[in-house]
Amino acid sequence: MKLLAALLLALLSLSACAPVVIPAGPSIRAAGLQEFEAPPLPWAPVPAWAFAPSPPPPQPSGPRPEAALVMADGAALPLRVWRPEGAPRFVILAIHGLADHGGNMLLEGGPMLAAGGALVYAYDQRGFGWTRPRGYWAGAETMVNDARTALALIRARHPGVPVFLLGESMGGAVVLAMGQTDVAGIILSSPALWGRAYMPGFLRGLLWFAGHGLGPVAMPASAPNITASDNREALLRFGRDPLTLREVRFDMVHGLVDLMDQAVAALPTCCRGVPTLVMVGGNDQVIPTPIARRALRDAQVPRVALYREGWHLLLRDGVRAQVAGDIIEFLNAPDRPTAREADGAAWIAATPR
């Protein structure tokens, strides 16, 4: 009985815990760009007692950050760049998804977008990539404010050049939660739209318990039987890259769903004031295609491009050349429909009730 009572008390104390969130601190400086100083990579050498030499630490995917976006509280967000030949015709600020970082996100897509005349920037969001502390949720408000600050800093760097936002998965939810922004256009690649409104009640309950009772416990970033891409090399690279998260805390998942709730709430108004292209893969298993389809239908999103052979990581998938080509087409004429939007409109119109 004493053991049972102790276990019950432990469970009750766990369930009373709040999810850990590490938001931005107080303002101590003006936000700006500065030289990137790489902190140590999250890599553990082989211990001496193993009597084996340590292999060299694996290197992060993508180009080395050229600078850091420094927020008002002093947090440094590494910034990678893909440059076109000659003067840029467009600027893209890209925001990555859960467990990822800016370099890995655009290893395949960044050069293709740059070849189309875009100067592409991608930064590591707080808690991810080369930021510190790593692996902790910063909160939707902080992530949105970081994105707004990053956008202002990048726009100031390139006066007179059209600036576009590109958000992938969780990054797409951040862009949606930003609300109306002063940009030439928005591209949402497989945006994270699996909010509580599209979850069964038991799943919402499990999510609450996991976030409040098991917050510090981590789960694998990749779930069994769920494939993010048909690009096997990209999936292997995700597992090797020292800056991607192998495990995600339950309270981070809880925070992500809070962010997705905000993204779903913003859908009805996000896609009308600014030209917005939503791109979805017909095989997406991460944000299940039926869920995304219903959310887009319910919000009456006007412009959806469907890639029937695409998965979740569209700019890494086998269809990436089509996706990059459509993005470049959108950059050149944001108000003109792209090739796969007619297919997307028919697909949305046929959404089961």
C-alpha positions in Angstrom: 0.0 0.0 0.0 2.8 2.4 0.8 4.4 1.8 -2.6 1.0 2.3 -4.3 0.5 5.5 -2.4 3.9 6.8 -3.3 3.3 6.0 -7.0 0.0 7.9 -6.9 1.6 10.9 -5.3 4.3 10.8 -7.9 1.8 10.7 -10.7 -0.2 13.6 -9.2 2.9 15.7 -8.8 3.8 15.0 -12.4 0.4 15.9 -13.7 0.6 19.2 -11.9 3.8 20.2 -13.7 3.5 22.8 -16.4 5.2 22.4 -19.7 8.7 24.0 -19.8 8.9 27.0 -22.0 12.0 29.2 -22.3 10.8 32.4 -24.0 12.9 35.5 -24.9 14.4 37.3 -22.0 14.3 41.0 -21.3 15.5 43.5 -23.9 19.1 44.4 -23.5 20.1 45.7 -26.9 18.9 46.7 -30.3 18.3 43.7 -32.6 20.9 43.4 -35.4 23.2 41.3 -37.5 26.6 40.3 -36.3 29.4 37.9 -37.1 28.5 34.2 -36.4 30.5 32.5 -33.7 29.9 28.8 -33.8 29.3 27.2 -30.4 30.5 23.6 -29.9 28.7 21.0 -31.9 26.4 18.7 -29.9 28.8 15.7 -30.3 30.2 13.2 -27.8 33.6 11.6 -28.5 34.2 7.9 -27.9 35.2 7.6 -24.2 38.8 6.8 -23.4 38.0 3.4 -21.9 36.7 2.2 -25.3 40.3 2.0 -26.5 39.3 3.3 -30.0 40.0 6.6 -31.6 37.0 9.0 -31.8 35.7 9.6 -35.4 35.7 13.3 -36.5 32.4 15.1 -35.5 29.8 15.0 -38.3 29.4 18.3 -40.0 26.1 20.2 -40.2 24.2 20.1 -43.5 24.2 23.1 -45.8 26.5 26.2 -45.9 28.1 27.5 -42.8 26.1 30.4 -41.3 27.4 33.7 -42.6 26.1 35.8 -39.8 23.8 35.7 -36.8 20.5 37.5 -36.3 20.8 38.8 -32.7 17.5 39.4 -31.0 16.8 42.2 -28.5 17.5 39.8 -25.6 20.9 38.8 -27.0 19.8 35.4 -28.5 21.8 34.7 -31.6 20.0 32.9 -34.4 22.5 31.5 -37.1 21.7 32.8 -40.6 22.6 30.8 -43.8 22.6 32.3 -47.2 22.2 31.0 -50.8 23.2 33.7 -53.3 22.2 34.0 -57.0 24.6 35.0 -59.7 24.3 38.8 -60.1 22.0 41.1 -58.3 19.1 39.4 -56.6 15.6 39.9 -58.1 13.9 38.6 -55.0 14.7 37.9 -51.3 13.3 34.9 -49.5 13.4 34.5 -45.7 12.9 30.8 -45.0 11.7 29.3 -41.6 12.4 25.6 -40.9 10.3 22.9 -39.3 10.4 20.9 -36.1 13.7 19.3 -35.2 15.3 20.8 -38.3 17.6 23.7 -39.0 18.0 26.3 -41.8 21.0 24.5 -43.5 19.3 21.1 -43.7 16.0 22.5 -44.8 17.3 24.0 -48.0 20.3 21.8 -48.9 18.5 20.7 -52.1 16.1 23.6 -52.5 18.3 26.6 -51.7 20.6 26.3 -54.8 17.5 25.8 -57.1 15.8 28.9 -55.7 19.1 30.9 -56.0 19.4 29.8 -59.7 16.0 31.4 -60.3 17.3 34.8 -59.1 16.4 34.6 -55.4 18.7 35.6 -52.5 17.7 33.0 -49.9 18.1 33.4 -46.1 17.3 30.7 -43.6 17.9 31.0 -39.8 17.8 28.5 -37.0 14.8 29.1 -34.7 15.3 29.2 -30.9 15.7 25.7 -29.5 16.9 24.3 -32.8 20.0 24.0 -34.8 23.0 25.9 -33.5 21.0 28.0 -30.9 21.2 27.8 -27.2 19.5 26.3 -25.1 18.8 23.6 -27.6 15.9 21.2 -27.4 13.6 23.5 -25.4 10.4 25.1 -26.7 10.6 28.9 -26.8 6.8 29.5 -27.1 4.8 30.7 -30.1 4.9 34.4 -29.1 8.7 34.4 -29.0 9.1 32.4 -32.2 6.7 34.8 -34.0 8.5 37.9 -32.6 11.8 36.4 -33.7 10.4 36.0 -37.2 9.1 39.6 -37.3 12.5 40.9 -36.2 14.3 38.7 -38.7 12.1 39.9 -41.5 12.7 43.6 -40.5 16.5 43.1 -40.4 16.5 41.3 -43.8 14.3 43.9 -45.4 16.5 46.7 -44.2 19.5 44.9 -45.8 17.8 45.0 -49.3 15.8 48.1 -49.8 13.7 48.1 -53.0 13.9 44.3 -53.5 10.7 42.2 -53.1 10.8 40.1 -49.9 8.9 36.8 -49.6 8.4 34.5 -46.6 8.8 30.8 -47.0 7.7 28.6 -44.1 8.0 24.8 -44.1 5.8 22.7 -41.7 6.3 24.3 -38.2 7.8 27.2 -40.0 4.6 27.6 -42.0 2.7 27.7 -38.7 5.0 30.5 -37.5 4.4 32.5 -40.7 0.6 32.1 -40.3 0.7 33.1 -36.7 2.6 36.3 -37.7 -0.7 37.6 -39.2 -0.6 40.2 -41.9 2.9 41.1 -42.9 4.4 43.7 -45.3 5.9 41.2 -47.8 5.5 40.7 -51.5 4.2 37.2 -51.0 4.0 34.1 -48.7 4.8 30.5 -49.6 3.6 27.8 -47.1 5.2 24.4 -47.8 3.3 21.6 -46.0 2.2 24.0 -43.2 1.6 22.5 -39.8 -2.2 22.6 -39.5 -2.9 19.7 -37.2 -4.6 21.7 -34.5 -6.8 20.5 -31.7 -9.9 21.2 -33.7 -8.9 18.3 -36.0 -7.9 15.9 -33.2 -10.2 13.3 -31.6 -11.0 14.0 -27.9 -8.8 11.1 -26.6 -5.8 12.5 -28.5 -6.3 15.9 -27.0 -6.4 14.3 -23.6 -3.3 12.3 -24.2 -1.5 15.5 -25.5 -2.5 17.4 -22.3 -1.2 14.6 -20.1 2.0 14.2 -22.0 2.7 17.9 -22.0 1.9 18.4 -18.3 2.8 15.0 -16.8 5.7 13.8 -19.1 7.1 17.2 -20.3 10.8 16.5 -19.7 10.4 13.0 -21.3 11.5 12.9 -24.9 10.2 10.9 -27.9 12.0 10.1 -31.2 11.6 13.0 -33.7 10.7 10.4 -36.3 7.7 8.2 -35.6 7.5 4.6 -36.8 5.6 3.9 -40.0 5.6 7.6 -40.9 7.8 8.7 -43.8 8.6 12.4 -44.3 10.0 12.1 -47.8 10.7 9.8 -50.7 14.3 11.2 -50.7 16.1 8.5 -48.8 19.4 10.4 -48.7 17.6 13.4 -47.1 16.1 11.1 -44.5 19.5 9.6 -43.7 21.1 13.0 -43.6 18.5 14.1 -41.1 19.6 11.3 -38.8 23.3 12.0 -39.2 23.3 15.8 -38.9 24.5 16.9 -35.5 22.2 19.9 -35.4 18.9 18.1 -36.0 17.0 16.9 -32.9 16.9 13.1 -32.6 14.4 13.4 -29.8 11.7 15.9 -29.0 10.4 16.6 -25.5 6.7 16.1 -24.9 6.3 19.7 -23.7 7.8 20.8 -27.1 5.1 18.7 -28.8 2.5 20.4 -26.6 3.8 23.8 -27.6 3.8 22.9 -31.2 0.1 22.0 -31.1 -0.5 25.4 -29.4 1.2 27.0 -32.3 -0.8 24.9 -34.8 -4.0 26.1 -33.1 -2.9 29.7 -33.8 -2.0 28.8 -37.4 -5.4 27.2 -38.0 -7.2 30.2 -36.5 -5.2 32.5 -38.8 -5.9 30.6 -42.0 -9.2 32.4 -43.0 -7.6 35.8 -43.1 -3.9 35.0 -43.8 -4.3 34.3 -47.5 -6.1 37.3 -48.8 -4.3 40.4 -47.9 -1.0 39.2 -49.3 -0.5 36.8 -52.2 -0.1 33.4 -50.6 0.6 30.0 -52.1 0.0 26.9 -50.0 1.8 23.8 -51.3 0.8 20.3 -50.1 2.0 16.8 -50.9 -0.5 14.1 -51.8 1.5 11.6 -49.7 2.1 13.7 -46.6 2.1 11.5 -43.5 3.5 14.0 -41.0 0.6 16.5 -41.3 -1.8 13.9 -42.6 -3.2 14.9 -46.0 -6.8 14.4 -44.9 -6.3 16.8 -42.0 -4.6 19.5 -44.0 -7.2 19.1 -46.7 -10.1 19.7 -44.2 -8.3 22.7 -42.6 -7.7 24.3 -46.0 -11.3 23.6 -47.1 -12.8 24.9 -43.9 -10.8 28.2 -44.1 -11.6 28.5 -47.8 -8.0 29.1 -48.6 -8.0 30.4 -52.2 -4.6 29.1 -53.6 -3.5 25.6 -52.9 -1.0 23.8 -55.2 -1.2 20.0 -55.0 1.8 17.7 -55.7 0.2 14.3 -55.9 3.6 12.6 -55.8 5.0 14.8 -53.1 5.4 14.0 -49.4 6.0 16.4 -46.5 9.5 17.8 -47.3 8.5 19.1 -50.7 11.8 20.9 -51.4 13.6 17.7 -50.6 11.2 15.2 -52.2 11.5 13.7 -55.7 9.1 16.5 -56.9 11.5 19.3 -55.6 12.4 20.6 -59.1 8.7 21.1 -59.8 8.2 22.7 -56.4 11.2 25.1 -56.8 10.0 26.0 -60.4 6.6 26.9 -59.1 8.0 29.0 -56.3 10.1 30.9 -58.8 7.1 31.3 -61.0 5.2 32.7 -58.0 8.1 35.1 -57.2 8.0 36.5 -60.7 4.2 37.0 -60.7 2.6 36.5 -57.2 -0.9 37.3 -58.4 -0.9 34.8 -61.3 -1.9 31.2 -60.5 0.8 28.6 -60.8 0.5 25.3 -62.8 -0.7 23.0 -60.0 -3.3 25.3 -58.4 -6.1 24.1 -60.7 -5.4 20.6 -59.5 -5.3 21.8 -55.9 -8.6 23.7 -56.2 -10.4 20.5 -57.6 -8.9 18.5 -54.8 -10.1 20.9 -52.1 -13.5 21.1 -53.6 -13.8 17.3 -53.4 -12.9 17.2 -49.7 -15.2 14.6 -48.0 -17.6 16.1 -45.5 
